[in-house]
Amino acid sequence: MSHGDGDVNHEHGQEHIHLPEPSVWPLTVGAGTSLMALGVATSLALSAMGLVLVAWGLFGWIQELRHG
């Protein structure tokens, strides 16, 4: 636990920990990474598709963090 005021609220003796909203972007990045690894063993085209999926997932995830 942190001792700063950032994510912990000590109102009425209770701690409130802020959790981010559920997101599909970590799953997208993980799927892209898996596809890239599978592509290394099978086909460069799968690796390219995995790279595109990772880039799209990272872009979406960063945008969500910036605007959410």
Secondary structure, DSSP 8 states (H G I E B T S, - for coil): --SSSSSEE-GGG--EE------SHHHHHHHHHHHHHHHHHS-HHHHHHHHHHHHHHHHHHHHHHHH-
